Amino acid sequence: MDIVWATDRPVTGREVVDQLAQSRPVVYTTVLTVMDRLARKGLLEKQPTGKAHTYQAVQSRETYTAQRMASLLGASGNPATVLLRFVQQLPPDHADKLRTALQTPARPGQDHTDREPP
């Protein structure tokens, strides 16, 4: 997902394999299997392109991460306590960014490139 998120266009499995192979050995078919599974789970959009397919993230990394955090928070027994403990552990610069974000009115579409699933 890191490679797909870092690219502002659809990518092929070959492109992902080539990027991953720069840091470790990978098997082409394994990467395609993982990408197909991510597409079935709704994290990637898969489009036929000639004999191959291209893949694109359905959501930005930030939106995906926020949804995961909300899911974990919802699964906790005491969301208020979990939030408080989370904020208490933030480094000062992150706490400042959170404070600023909470004081700034949110605008639809701000700071992300989310797309609707097909």
C-alpha positions in Angstrom: 0.0 0.0 0.0 2.9 2.4 0.7 3.9 2.2 -3.0 0.4 2.7 -4.2 -0.2 5.6 -1.9 3.1 7.3 -2.9 2.0 7.2 -6.5 -0.5 9.7 -7.8 -1.7 7.5 -10.6 -2.8 3.9 -11.1 0.1 1.4 -10.9 0.7 -2.0 -12.4 1.7 -5.1 -10.4 5.1 -5.0 -12.2 5.7 -1.4 -11.0 5.0 -2.4 -7.4 7.3 -5.5 -7.7 10.1 -3.3 -9.2 9.8 -0.9 -6.3 9.7 -3.6 -3.7 12.7 -5.5 -5.3 14.9 -2.5 -4.6 14.9 -3.3 -0.9 14.3 -7.0 -0.8 13.7 -10.1 -2.9 10.0 -10.5 -3.9 8.0 -12.9 -6.1 5.8 -11.3 -8.8 2.9 -13.7 -8.3 2.9 -13.2 -4.5 2.7 -9.4 -5.0 -0.2 -9.8 -7.4 -2.0 -12.1 -5.0 -1.7 -9.6 -2.2 -2.9 -6.8 -4.5 -5.8 -8.8 -5.7 -6.8 -9.5 -2.1 -6.5 -5.8 -1.2 -8.8 -5.1 -4.2 -11.3 -7.7 -3.0 -11.3 -6.1 0.5 -12.0 -2.7 -1.1 -8.6 -1.0 -0.4 -7.6 -1.0 -4.0 -9.5 -0.4 -7.2 -8.5 -2.9 -9.9 -8.9 -1.9 -13.6 -8.1 -4.0 -16.7 -5.4 -2.3 -18.8 -4.6 -4.4 -21.9 -3.3 -7.8 -20.7 -2.5 -6.5 -17.2 -4.4 -4.6 -14.5 -3.7 -1.3 -12.8 -4.4 -0.7 -9.1 -5.2 2.6 -7.3 -5.9 3.3 -3.7 -9.6 3.8 -3.0 -8.7 6.1 0.0 -5.8 8.3 1.0 -3.4 6.9 3.6 -4.7 9.5 6.0 -8.4 8.5 5.7 -7.6 4.8 5.9 -5.5 5.4 9.1 -8.3 7.6 10.6 -10.9 4.9 9.9 -8.6 2.3 11.6 -8.2 4.5 14.6 -11.9 5.1 14.9 -12.5 1.4 14.6 -10.1 0.7 17.5 -11.5 3.5 19.5 -15.0 2.1 19.0 -13.9 -1.4 20.1 -12.5 0.0 23.4 -14.5 -0.3 26.5 -14.1 3.4 27.3 -13.5 5.6 24.3 -13.0 8.8 26.4 -10.3 7.3 28.5 -8.6 5.8 25.4 -8.6 9.2 23.7 -7.3 11.0 26.8 -4.4 8.5 27.1 -3.7 8.7 23.4 -3.5 12.5 23.5 -1.3 12.4 26.6 1.2 10.3 24.7 1.5 12.6 21.8 4.8 14.4 21.2 4.4 18.2 21.7 4.5 19.0 18.0 1.8 16.4 17.3 -0.3 17.8 20.1 0.1 21.3 18.7 -1.1 20.1 15.2 -4.1 18.3 16.8 -5.0 21.5 18.7 -4.8 23.6 15.5 -6.8 21.0 13.6 -9.5 21.0 16.2 -9.8 24.8 16.1 -9.9 24.9 12.3 -13.3 24.3 10.7 -13.2 21.2 8.5 -13.9 21.6 4.8 -15.1 18.7 2.7 -12.2 17.2 0.6 -9.5 19.0 2.6 -6.1 17.4 2.6 -7.0 14.2 0.9 -7.7 12.5 -2.4 -10.3 10.0 -1.4 -12.3 8.4 -4.2 -15.5 6.5 -4.1 -15.2 2.7 -4.6 -16.4 1.5 -8.0 
